[in-house]
Structures are given as C-alpha cells and as structure tokens.
Amino acid sequence: MLALWLAGTATAEQRPTPVASAASVSQGNLSRLAEGVFAQIVSSDSDAVSNSGVVVLDSGVLIFDTHFTPEAGEALLEKVKAVTPRTVRYLVNSHFHPDHTHGNQAFATVRQIIGSSNTRRDMLQKDLPNLNRMQLIAQGQLEQLSKDLGQEQDAKKQEALRAQLNLRQAFMRRMGALKILAPVMTLDDSLNIIDGGREVQLLYLGVAHTDGDAVLYLPQEKIVFLGDIFFNDAVPNVEDANMLEWMKTLEQALKLDAKTFVPGHGQVGTRSDVEEFLKYVEDLRALVEPAVTRGDTLEQVIRDLHIPPKYASYGSQDFFPANLQKMYAELKVLQAAAQQEAIKK
C-alpha cells in the first residue's frame, strides 16, 4: 500500500539537527554493479558512515540512502554527476537512522523522498526530538565553556578552553544549518517504479534492524540493496532491532531472486554472505537461550558469554555485549509468555 504525504514549508523535518565531526575520511567511489546501477561502499569511520546505492532511470536517478552528513551527501551527488547527466529524481531512505538519512539535505530539490510509514514516523518522532535535545545539550556546553574561560587565569588552560570553545561553536554552526527531510511518500508493503526498461521494487519485508526497514530490489539485474537488514562481516547495531523477527526477515530477503546483496555496512556480498549473517543471529540465540533457561542473570550472560570464534574476524566487536543483551531480553519475554500459557493450561 502506498500513502502520499504532502510536504509543507517550515515543517518539523526542516528543523536543525546535529551533524558528524568535520573530520572526514575517504568516502570511497561508486562501484558499478550493472548497467546504470552503482553502490558506494564507505568506511564506517568516514563522515558517510553507511553505504548508498544509485540507480539510473530514464527519467532521472534514484538514490538509496544518502549517508550521515550533508557534506557526504554532496560528495555522493558529485560522483553521480560524473557517471550520468540525469538529475536525481527519487531518494529512498531504508530506515530512520541518521547515517542513512542526514545526507538528504544535499538533495533538497528532490521532492520524491520515499520510505516506509514507520521510517517517516521515526524520523519525526524519534530522530528529530533526540537531535533537538542534543542541540540543547551542546548549547549548554558552549555556555559552560564560555563561563569557564572567563574565570580561568592560567594562560595554557585558557588556550585549551578557547580551542574547545571554537570547536563547539563550529559544531553549532553546522548543526544549525542542517535540515531533516523526512519521506513524503510512504510504503507499507511494496512500491514499484517502472521507468523505461527498468523496474525498481521497494519492499517492506518485516521487522529487523528497525521496524521500518525497506529494501530496494532490481529483479532484472538480480541485485538487492538491503540497508541495515544486512551487516557484512560485522557485528550489527541492535539498538532498535528485534533479533527474533530479524531472522524471519532475513529469510524473506533470501527468497528474492538475487545474486548481489548490498549491505548497509560492509562490502558488497553474495547470497552466502547473507546466509552467514543469518547464521550469526541464529548462533547468538543458541548461545544465549541455555542461559535464559537456567535462569542466569543478564550480568552473568554479559560476563560469561563470548562471540563464537568463527565470528572473531567480524568488525564492530564492541556491539557484541549489546547483541547479547537484546537477545537475552527477547528470550526472557518468550519465556514469560510460555510460562503464562502453561499456567492457563
């Protein structure tokens, strides 16, 4: 089902929000996956943070995810111009996390911004208020630094405070210039774009990394951009995830007739790479479930359980304790529900 939202002027999504550090690492180059289909694979240490996709259509260009900052979005736009003279017509945000959406501002003339209904909701109800709170915190820090500088007598400490103050002021200027541009067209199940000889399918396969993850599927080219439903060779961020549902959604993704699977983070993968990521989540459940059955506390689980050796090469290992915690919490809910059912019987 497709729902159309009319975008007004000076709406909530245009309020200022924070941005990444001015420091930037190389954002990579567009990699050609098929005629008129490209992926930009970036380092998570760059100001782009997450991968993007580019699909050239007869009537214009579709961008799938726009990176973390307007500057990274602008760099992506320049690379698009280098491969096609056609203008960007569509933006698709896979989900609401800022490393996939805060580059939207670089494409401010594009009116057709697309995402799931839940992605629009979360950008307006979660991302925007959170970033506004961060802006207030940053303003408070700025005021405290100014006060500290006025009271400090030591010249070296004054110099250090002044440097911090300058950095904070630069951050506030960039933050004040940032606009949140949320999807104005939403999908609940699927949306097909038929443009010339190319078909683009935007699909909602289920809850996974968030409850709003959308994927882009090109059936003729057998390519799918999965966003953060798929982390390739990396422990996933699970802050807004449902791990048990994620497994089901990955199974749905594997039903697509595709050979090339582009992750939100990591290198372009194959079907076997997605299967390995699904196996990681399944193995995580198998690791945690006996502890839940024994009645172990979360503290015991975090202390005693370690990432299986076959995933020791994965990036973002610091996310693993959060993965344990999320799986533990979900399995405890299942356990409680099973106990309630047993009582009823």
N, C-alpha and C positions, 0 to 999 in steps of 0.2 A: 504494500500500500504506500502511495506517495502522498505526502502532505506538503502543501506550499505555504510558506510563511512570508508575509510581506515585510520587507525591511524598511523601517522608517529612519529618519535622520536623528542624530544625537541619541541613539538607543543605548541600552545598557552595555551591549557588546563593544561600544566605541569608547568606553572609559579607559583611562590609562592603567597599565599594569607593568610589573617589573620585567626586566629582561636579563639575559645572561651577562656574564662578565665581558668587558670589552676585549679581553684577551681571546684570540681566535686561533684555532689550529686548522690546517688544510682541510677543506671540506670535500675533497675527492672530486672525481669527474663523472660525467654521465657515461654509463656503460650501456652499449646497445644490446638489447635482448632479442629484438626482432625489428623488422622494418617499421620505423616510426614509434618504437617502444624502447624506453630507456629507464634505467634505475640509477639513482645517485646514492652510492653507498658511502657512508661517512663514519668517522671515528666518534665514539661516544664522548671523547674528550674535546671535540671541536664545539664551536658555538652552534653547529647544526644539530648535533646530538643524535637525531634519528634519520633513517633513510627516507627517500622520496622516490616517487615514480612519475614518469612523463609519458603520455600517450598522445601522439599527433593524429588529429582527426581532420576531415575535410574542411570543417567549419572553424577549426581552431584547435587549441591544445588543452588537454586535461592534465592537471597536476594532482597527484595523490600524496597528501601530506606535504607541509611547507616548512618543516624544520622548527627550530626553537626560538629564533630571533628574526626581526625584520631584516637585519643585515644578512643573515644566512638565506632568507627568502629572496633577497635582492640578488645575491650571488647565484642562486639557482635560476632565477629569471634570466640573468645574463647568459648562463650556459644553455638555456632553452633557445634563446635568440641565436646562438651560434649553430644550432642544428636545424632550425626551421624559421622561416619568416612569419609564420602564422601566430596570431595573438592568442594569449591564454583566455579561454572561454569558461572553463569549469575548474573549480577547486573542490577536492574531496578530502574531508578530514576523517581519518579512520576511527579516531576516538578523541576524547576531550583533553588529554594530557598536553601541556604546553609545548613539549618538544615536537609535537605533530601539528600544532595549530598557530603558534605565535608568529610564524612567518607569513600568515595570511595577509598581514598589513602590506607586504611588498606587492601584493596583487590587488590593491584597493579598488581598482577599476572593474574587477570581476564581480558581477552581481550574482552569478550562479554558484554559490557555495553550498556544498551538499554534505550531509552526514546523517547518521541515524537520529531518530527522535530523541533517544537518550543522550546522544552526544550534544545536541543543541541544549537540552535541559541542563546537562552537567557543566557546559561552558558558562552558562548564565547563572546557575545556582551554586556551583562549587568553585570553578576556576576564578571567576570574576570576584566574588566576595573574598576568597582567600588572597588573591593578589592585592585587592584593596587593603586588606589587613596588613599585608606585608609593606605596602606603601606607608601606612601609618607608623609601623614599627621603624621603617627606615627614616621617616621624618623625625621620630623621637630620638633615634640615634644621632642624627645630624644636629639636633638641638643640644644634646648632651655633649657632643664633641665640641661644639662652639662654646659652651659653658666651661668645659674643662680647659680649653685653650685660653680663655680669658683669665682663668685663675692660675694657670701654670706659670711658674717663674723660671724654671730651668730651660735654658735655650735649646738643648738637644731634645728634651721632651716636647717643647713647643714645636720643633721642626717635625717630629714624628706625628704629633696630633694634627698639624697643618696638612701633612701628606694624607692622613686618613680622611680629613675633612674634605680635601679636594677630590679624593676618590668617591666619597659618599655623595658629594654634590654632582659629580659627573653621572653617577648611577641614577640619581633622582631626575636629572635632565632627560636621560634616555627613557626612564620609566614613565615620565610624564608625556613623552611623545608616542608611547605605544598604545595601539587601539586593539581591542579584542573584536574580531569579526567572526561571529558565530554562523553556522549554517542557516541559510534562508529557505532551503529545500530539504525536507527530511524523508527518510525511508524507514519503514517498519519491517519489511520483508525483503523486497528487491526493487531495483530501479534499473531499467535497461536504456542505454543510449545507443541508438542506431544512427551512425553518421557516415555517409558514404558507404564504403565497403567494409567498415569496421563496426563490430558490436562490442560494447562495453557493458558488463553486468556488475552492478553494485549490489552486494548481498549482505544480509544480516544472518549469520549462521548460528548465533546463540551467545550466551554469556561466556566470557573468557577472561581476558586481561582487565576488561571493564564490562559493564552491562550494555555497552553501546558499540562494540567493535564492528566495523563494516570492512568488507574486503572488496577488492577490485579484481574481477575475473575476465580474462580475454579468451573466450572459448576457441576462436580460430587459431590463435597463437599458442594456446595451451600454457598461458602464463597467469599466475595469480599473485597479487600483492596482498599480503596477509596482515600488514601492520604489526602490532604487538601481540597478535594471536600467536606469532612465531618468533621466538628468540633463537638465533642460530649460534650454537656453541657458546651460550651464555646462560647464567642463572637469571631467571626473569624477575622483574619488579612485580610484586604481587599486592601492592598496597590497596588497589581497588578491585582485586581479582576474586573470582570464585573458582578454586582449584578443581573441585569435583566436576563442575559444569564445564570447565576449560577442557577437560579430557574429551567430553562429548562433542564440544565444538571443533576440536582438532580432528576428531573422527569425521565430522561433516566436511571439513576442509579437504580431507584426504579422499573424499568421494568425488571431488571435482576432477575432471579430465584435464589434468595439468602436468607438465613436466618441469616447469621452472617456478619456484616458490620464493618470493622476495620477502624477507623478514623486515620487521620494524627496526631491528638491531642485528648487526652481523652481516656476513657475506651472503650473496645470492645462493640459494640452496636448491636441493632436489627433493623428490618425494621421500627418499630415505632420510634426509636431514629432518624433515618434519616428523617422520615416524620416530626418529631418535628423540626429538624434543617431547613428543607424546610419551615415549617410554620413560623419560626423565620424570615427568609428572606422575606416571603410574608407579615408578620406583619410589618416589617420595611418599606416596600413600602407603606402599608396602613397608616402608621404613618406619613410618610414624604409627600406623594402625596397631601393631602389637603393644606399643607403649600406652596407647589410649585404652586398649582392652585391659591391660594390667592396672590401670588407674594411676599411671605416672603423672606427675605434675608437669606443667609447661616448663618450669625451671629445670627439671630432670631431663626433659627432652632436648632442650637447648644445650645443656651441658654434655649429655651423653651421646647424642647422635651427630654423625658427621657425613659430609657429602660422599656418596659412593665413589670409589676410586676411578671408575670408568668415566666420571664427570669431572675429574680433578683438573682437567685442562680447560674447563669452561671459564669464560670471563665473568666478571661481576660476582665473585665468590662471597663478597660481603653481604649480598642479598640472601644467602642461604639460611641464616637464622630466621629471617622474616618468612621465608618459604616454609620452614618447619612450623613456625607459629601459626601461619594461616591454615596449613593443612591440619594441624592439631585442633584448632578452633572449629573447623568444619566437621571433622570426625567426631568431636565431642557433641556437636549438635545432632549428628546422626545417631550417636549412641543414646543420647537423651530421648530422642524420638522413638527409638526401638524399645527403650525401657518403658516409656509411656504406653506403647502398643501392647507390651507384654502384660502390663498391669490391667489394661482394659479386658484382656482375654481371661 
